[in-house]
Amino acid sequence: MQNVTIIFKKSMKMSELIDADYRLLLLLNRLNISLGFGEKSVDTVCKENGFDTDCFLFLANYQSNKSIINTEEAFKILPLEPFLQYLKRSHSYFLERRLPNIRRKLQLVFADSDKGLQHVVLDFFDNYTREVQEHMDYEDEVVFPYVRSLISKDYDNQYSINIFEERHNDIEGKMNDLKQILMKYVSGNTDQMLMVNILTELYMSEEELEAHTFIEDSFVIPRVKEIEVQKNLLK
């Protein structure tokens, strides 16, 4: 079957957008956009849920196609606030839903004979979760309020987005380490369907976190740097 790239637009039905790429259900979930939108357009659904339509389309097109013509230029004319909302809600999604759900499944998958490995895996996963929590809490409590202060023109000049950029570490790399452990060393006597389910969630999480980090590093940080330069020029 040949893959066809579809550029999503305001006028198309939200149901058509999901039919084109079912993975965008996760984007709706993170933006607290509920199903049951009938025949309504993307524009109507976004407006009813209080989320900027152009920002939604940017995220949908990026996540589905991984590339849009003139991506950087397209981002420059969009408001930053909806992206901060998206990133913060993504944090809540990972910390409150995705990671706890994976942990519950990891507790179930190991047989009695694999209790030693279960302890190693759960300890590894818990340490990783704490690292992700610290990473995302810093963004929620320090970085995003700073960016909002820049937008509102009441900013703290003791901080800079460079500080965030220097400490912005890779939080998806360890997800690959866990995948390798599970594929290579968990006994073949375990529930194979559950193992496939866990690995699928890990692959999806890794991909989602990579996209999350890319949006921050390639779009948000450069945009904030431009605002900082403008603030300095106005002094």
Backbone torsions as a table, in degrees:
resi	resn	phi	psi	omega
1	MET	NA	129.4	-176.8
2	GLN	-80.9	133.0	177.1
3	ASN	-78.5	133.8	179.3
4	VAL	-120.0	124.3	179.1
5	THR	-79.3	125.8	178.5
6	ILE	-113.7	124.6	174.9
7	ILE	-89.7	116.3	-176.8
8	PHE	-74.0	143.6	-177.3
9	LYS	-132.0	163.7	-177.1
10	LYS	-60.1	-36.8	-170.4
11	SER	-78.8	-17.7	-178.0
12	MET	-72.5	155.3	178.6
13	LYS	-70.4	144.1	177.7
14	MET	-60.8	-35.1	178.4
15	SER	-63.7	-33.3	178.1
16	GLU	-69.6	-36.5	178.1
17	LEU	-62.3	-44.9	180.0
18	ILE	-67.6	-38.4	176.8
19	ASP	-60.6	-35.0	-178.7
20	ALA	-70.6	-32.9	178.9
21	ASP	-155.3	97.8	-175.8
22	TYR	-61.6	-20.8	180.0
23	ARG	-64.2	-19.0	179.0
24	LEU	-72.4	-7.0	170.8
25	LEU	-57.7	-35.5	179.0
26	LEU	-67.2	-35.0	176.8
27	LEU	-64.8	-44.1	177.3
28	LEU	-59.6	-43.5	-178.7
29	ASN	-61.5	-41.5	-178.8
30	ARG	-69.3	-27.5	-179.9
31	LEU	-92.6	8.9	179.7
32	ASN	59.0	33.9	175.5
33	ILE	-96.7	114.7	-174.9
34	SER	-81.6	157.1	174.1
35	LEU	-73.3	175.2	-178.2
36	GLY	91.7	30.2	-176.4
37	PHE	-90.1	6.6	173.8
38	GLY	56.5	-130.8	-178.0
39	GLU	-98.7	14.2	-175.3
40	LYS	-68.8	150.0	179.2
41	SER	-77.2	165.2	175.5
42	VAL	-56.8	-44.0	-178.8
43	ASP	-60.8	-45.8	-178.8
44	THR	-64.4	-45.2	-179.1
45	VAL	-62.8	-43.4	179.4
46	CYS	-63.2	-44.4	-179.4
47	LYS	-64.1	-40.7	179.3
48	GLU	-65.2	-24.9	-179.1
49	ASN	-102.5	7.3	174.0
50	GLY	68.5	31.2	177.9
51	PHE	-122.0	134.3	-177.4
52	ASP	-56.6	123.8	-175.6
53	THR	-63.8	-42.4	-178.4
54	ASP	-64.4	-37.3	177.8
55	CYS	-68.6	-38.7	177.0
56	PHE	-61.4	-45.4	-179.4
57	LEU	-64.4	-36.8	177.1
58	PHE	-60.5	-48.1	-178.9
59	LEU	-64.9	-42.4	-178.6
60	ALA	-65.6	-45.2	179.8
61	ASN	-66.4	-39.5	179.0
62	TYR	-66.1	-48.5	-175.4
63	GLN	-68.3	-30.9	-178.5
64	SER	-84.1	-40.3	-173.3
65	ASN	-105.1	-16.4	-178.3
66	LYS	64.3	-1.0	175.8
67	SER	-160.3	139.8	176.5
68	ILE	-132.0	146.1	177.9
69	ILE	-59.0	130.0	179.0
70	ASN	55.2	48.1	-177.0
71	THR	-56.1	-49.6	-176.9
72	GLU	-63.2	-40.7	178.9
73	GLU	-66.6	-38.2	179.1
74	ALA	-63.6	-39.2	-178.0
75	PHE	-68.2	-35.1	-174.5
76	LYS	-60.8	-28.4	-176.5
77	ILE	-94.0	0.7	-178.9
78	LEU	-94.5	150.0	176.2
79	PRO	-68.1	146.5	-178.5
80	LEU	-80.2	-32.6	-173.3
81	GLU	-53.5	-46.1	179.0
82	PRO	-59.9	-32.4	178.8
83	PHE	-71.5	-34.6	175.1
84	LEU	-64.8	-40.2	176.9
85	GLN	-61.5	-45.3	-179.9
86	TYR	-60.4	-46.4	-178.3
87	LEU	-64.4	-42.3	-180.0
88	LYS	-66.0	-42.3	178.6
89	ARG	-67.1	-31.7	175.1
90	SER	-63.8	-38.6	176.8
91	HIS	-60.0	-48.2	179.9
92	SER	-60.1	-40.7	-179.9
93	TYR	-60.3	-47.7	-178.5
94	PHE	-68.2	-45.1	-173.8
95	LEU	-75.8	-32.9	-174.7
96	GLU	-98.3	-23.7	-175.2
97	ARG	-121.3	-63.7	-170.5
98	ARG	-62.0	-54.6	-176.0
99	LEU	-66.4	-44.1	175.9
100	PRO	-61.1	-35.0	179.6
101	ASN	-66.4	-41.0	177.4
102	ILE	-64.1	-40.8	-179.2
103	ARG	-63.0	-42.1	178.6
104	ARG	-58.7	-40.6	-179.8
105	LYS	-70.4	-35.9	177.4
106	LEU	-64.5	-32.1	177.7
107	GLN	-68.0	-29.2	-175.6
108	LEU	-86.1	-27.0	-166.7
109	VAL	-77.7	-22.8	-173.3
110	PHE	-85.3	134.8	174.7
111	ALA	-78.0	166.9	-179.0
112	ASP	-56.9	-32.5	-178.2
113	SER	-73.3	-11.4	-176.9
114	ASP	-110.0	22.2	-174.9
115	LYS	-62.2	-33.3	178.1
116	GLY	-64.1	-45.3	178.6
117	LEU	-67.4	-35.9	178.0
118	GLN	-59.2	-43.1	179.3
119	HIS	-62.0	-43.4	-180.0
120	VAL	-62.7	-45.9	-177.3
121	VAL	-66.1	-45.6	-178.7
122	LEU	-66.8	-36.9	177.1
123	ASP	-64.3	-43.0	177.2
124	PHE	-60.8	-45.7	-177.7
125	PHE	-65.9	-40.4	-179.9
126	ASP	-66.3	-39.8	176.6
127	ASN	-63.9	-39.8	177.9
128	TYR	-64.3	-43.0	179.5
129	THR	-60.5	-41.4	178.3
130	ARG	-63.8	-38.6	178.0
131	GLU	-64.1	-43.6	178.3
132	VAL	-64.7	-41.3	179.0
133	GLN	-59.7	-46.4	179.9
134	GLU	-62.9	-43.3	179.8
135	HIS	-59.8	-49.1	-175.5
136	MET	-75.2	-34.3	176.4
137	ASP	-62.3	-39.4	179.0
138	TYR	-62.5	-42.1	178.5
139	GLU	-64.7	-44.3	-177.9
140	ASP	-66.3	-39.1	-171.2
141	GLU	-94.4	-22.4	-176.0
142	VAL	-118.9	-55.7	-171.5
143	VAL	-69.6	-52.7	-176.0
144	PHE	-63.9	-42.9	175.1
145	PRO	-60.2	-36.0	177.7
146	TYR	-64.1	-45.5	179.7
147	VAL	-62.2	-41.0	178.4
148	ARG	-63.8	-35.0	179.0
149	SER	-67.7	-34.1	176.1
150	LEU	-64.9	-43.5	-179.1
151	ILE	-64.1	-37.9	-177.0
152	SER	-84.6	-1.5	178.1
153	LYS	70.6	14.8	176.9
154	ASP	-119.7	65.3	-166.8
155	TYR	-99.4	159.7	178.9
156	ASP	-96.3	107.7	-176.7
157	ASN	-81.3	7.8	174.7
158	GLN	-85.4	-11.5	179.8
159	TYR	-115.1	159.8	177.0
160	SER	-147.3	148.8	178.2
161	ILE	-64.4	-18.8	175.6
162	ASN	-61.8	-33.3	178.8
163	ILE	-62.7	-44.2	178.1
164	PHE	-65.2	-43.7	-177.6
165	GLU	-61.0	-38.7	-178.5
166	GLU	-68.0	-31.8	-177.4
167	ARG	-102.7	6.8	-176.4
168	HIS	-77.2	94.5	-173.8
169	ASN	-90.7	165.7	-179.2
170	ASP	-79.2	115.2	-179.2
171	ILE	-103.5	-0.7	179.9
172	GLU	-100.6	-13.6	-176.5
173	GLY	-60.4	-42.1	-178.3
174	LYS	-68.3	-21.6	176.3
175	MET	-61.6	-37.5	178.5
176	ASN	-67.4	-38.2	177.7
177	ASP	-59.6	-42.7	-179.7
178	LEU	-66.1	-40.2	177.6
179	LYS	-58.0	-44.7	-178.2
180	GLN	-64.6	-39.9	178.2
181	ILE	-61.3	-46.8	-176.6
182	LEU	-67.1	-41.0	-178.3
183	MET	-69.1	-35.4	-170.2
184	LYS	-95.0	-28.5	-166.9
185	TYR	-123.6	-8.6	177.2
186	VAL	-79.9	137.0	-175.6
187	SER	-57.2	144.8	176.8
188	GLY	-70.3	-6.9	178.4
189	ASN	-82.7	-5.7	-179.6
190	THR	-73.3	165.6	177.5
191	ASP	-63.6	106.4	-173.3
192	GLN	-68.9	-34.0	177.1
193	MET	-65.8	-39.4	177.9
194	LEU	-67.5	-39.1	177.6
195	MET	-62.2	-43.2	177.9
196	VAL	-62.5	-40.1	179.2
197	ASN	-62.5	-44.8	179.4
198	ILE	-62.9	-47.5	-178.8
199	LEU	-64.0	-37.3	177.1
200	THR	-61.7	-43.6	177.7
201	GLU	-63.1	-38.3	179.3
202	LEU	-67.3	-42.0	177.2
203	TYR	-62.8	-44.1	178.8
204	MET	-63.2	-42.9	-179.5
205	SER	-63.4	-42.0	178.5
206	GLU	-61.1	-44.4	179.7
207	GLU	-65.0	-41.9	179.9
208	GLU	-65.9	-41.1	179.2
209	LEU	-67.9	-35.9	176.2
210	GLU	-62.1	-44.0	178.4
211	ALA	-64.5	-41.1	178.8
212	HIS	-59.3	-48.7	-179.9
213	THR	-65.2	-39.3	-179.9
214	PHE	-62.6	-42.6	178.9
215	ILE	-61.3	-41.7	179.1
216	GLU	-66.5	-49.0	-173.5
217	ASP	-74.0	-39.4	-172.0
218	SER	-93.7	-21.5	-177.0
219	PHE	-117.7	-55.5	-173.2
220	VAL	-69.3	-50.6	-176.7
221	ILE	-60.4	-49.1	177.5
222	PRO	-59.7	-37.2	179.4
223	ARG	-65.5	-42.0	179.1
224	VAL	-65.9	-37.7	177.3
225	LYS	-60.7	-40.3	178.2
226	GLU	-62.9	-40.5	178.7
227	ILE	-65.4	-39.9	179.0
228	GLU	-62.1	-42.4	178.2
229	VAL	-61.3	-43.9	178.8
230	GLN	-61.6	-39.3	179.1
231	LYS	-63.7	-42.3	-179.4
232	ASN	-66.5	-36.4	179.9
233	LEU	-69.2	-26.3	-178.4
234	LEU	-84.0	-9.5	-179.3
235	LYS	-70.2	NA	NA
